[in-house]
Amino acid sequence: MDPIKLDPTQELCTLIQCILKENDITLGKTDHILDFGCGSGRHTYEFLDQGYQNCFGYDIKNYLTVRHKKELSHFSFSEDNLPFNDNLFDLIFSTQVLEHVADYPKILKEMSRVLKPGGVALHIFPPKWMPLEPHINVPLGGIIKHKSYYKFWASLGIRNEFQENLSVQEVVESNYKFARENLNYLSGQELKAIFSQFFRETNFCETDFLKHAPGRGRKLYPLFKYIPGALFLYRTCRNRVVLLRK
């Protein structure tokens, strides 16, 4: 489940460009762009279709839905270091990826390596204290990683879309394995501290995201000026959006 509900008519590509412009960054059509954790390749294709022919997708495994074989040259896969030259990309972006990163220092070091001096990385991902963990549908399920806790929710019938026909114990084992191996939520302070080790500037820009997000997000944006603590709650419990500069 994706905690960011994008309108199908608005591509992530457009949203990213709007956030960058809010921070005085404009993408050129010849700029090199990396879709980190590209999955099926959907967002890579969005950039390619808008004329950014130097957009490339990367993931640890091949989950692609490829339109044409000739487009395979835009995708790379590796479980080790990023398979790209130093100082290559102007922009690295990801959505719903960083919560799965087990070794932050390794990944951030690699991102910094392949970014050009002055390049930026934009990441959108769920925060540590999101009330409902979006992958396993368990409240705080990415923080409380205990089988007894997962059993309580499974016994109440809580399932994700892939677990409908599983027994309680099967759901418990599935959630426990996924949470232990694939979920790594860090607090805001932890994120800022580790980002600062590899990038000269860290800017959390959830307000820029809300200003241009479709649906309810954009409607909420004006309220953040008048409700004390609203932004803190949003970035703590709903979405994290971080812009990093090398």
JONORWO-V540187 format. One record per pair of residues at least 24 apart in sequence whose C-alpha atoms are under 7 Angstrom apart, sorted by sequence separation. I is the first residue (numbers start at 0). GAP is how many residues later the second one is. D is the distance in whole Angstrom. If there is no record, write none. Layout:
I&GAP&D / I&GAP&D
This chain:
29&24&6 / 38&24&5 / 39&24&4 / 40&24&7 / 135&24&5 / 38&25&6 / 39&25&5 / 88&25&6 / 89&25&6 / 146&25&6 / 86&26&6 / 87&26&5 / 88&26&5 / 89&26&6 / 98&26&7 / 85&27&5 / 86&27&5 / 87&27&6 / 88&27&6 / 97&27&6 / 98&27&7 / 81&28&6 / 85&28&4 / 86&28&5 / 87&28&6 / 90&28&6 / 91&28&7 / 92&28&6 / 93&28&7 / 94&28&6 / 95&28&6 / 96&28&6 / 80&29&7 / 84&29&6 / 85&29&7 / 86&29&4 / 89&29&5 / 90&29&5 / 91&29&4 / 92&29&5 / 93&29&5 / 94&29&5 / 95&29&5 / 146&29&6 / 205&29&7 / 12&30&7 / 83&30&7 / 86&30&7 / 88&30&7 / 89&30&6 / 90&30&6 / 91&30&6 / 92&30&6 / 93&30&6 / 94&30&6 / 95&30&7 / 11&31&7 / 144&31&7 / 12&33&6 / 12&34&6 / 144&34&7 / 205&34&6 / 10&35&7 / 205&35&5 / 204&36&6 / 141&37&6 / 203&37&6 / 204&37&6 / 203&38&4 / 204&38&7 / 135&39&6 / 202&39&6 / 203&39&6 / 201&40&7 / 202&40&5 / 141&41&6 / 201&41&6 / 202&41&6 / 201&42&5 / 141&43&7 / 200&43&6 / 201&43&7 / 200&44&5 / 198&45&6 / 199&45&6 / 200&45&7 / 198&46&6 / 199&46&5 / 198&47&5 / 33&55&7 / 31&56&7 / 32&56&6 / 35&56&7 / 31&57&5 / 32&57&6 / 33&57&6 / 34&57&6 / 35&57&6 / 36&57&6 / 127&57&5 / 31&58&5 / 32&58&5 / 33&58&5 / 34&58&5 / 35&58&5 / 126&58&7 / 127&58&6 / 30&59&6 / 31&59&7 / 32&59&6 / 33&59&6 / 34&59&6 / 127&59&6 / 36&60&6 / 99&82&5 / 101&82&6 / 99&83&5 / 100&83&6 / 98&84&6 / 99&84&6 / 98&85&5 / 98&86&5 / 111&86&6 / 108&89&6 / 107&90&6 / 129&106&7 / 130&106&6 / 128&107&6 / 129&107&4 / 126&108&7 / 127&108&7 / 128&108&5 / 129&108&6 / 126&109&6 / 126&110&6 / 126&111&6 / 125&112&6 / 126&112&6 / 125&113&5 / 126&113&6 / 124&114&6 / 125&114&6 / 124&115&5 / 123&116&6 / 124&116&7 / 123&117&5 / 122&118&6 / 123&118&7 / 122&119&5 / 121&120&6 / 122&120&7 / 121&121&5 / 120&122&6 / 121&122&6 / 2&123&7 / 119&123&7 / 120&123&5 / 119&124&5 / 120&124&7 / 119&125&4 / 118&126&6 / 119&126&6 / 117&127&6 / 118&127&6 / 117&128&5 / 116&129&6 / 2&131&6 / 1&132&6 / 0&133&5 / 0&134&6 / 111&134&7 / 21&186&7 / 18&189&6 / 18&190&6 / 17&194&7 / 14&197&6 / 14&198&7 / 6&207&6 / 5&208&6
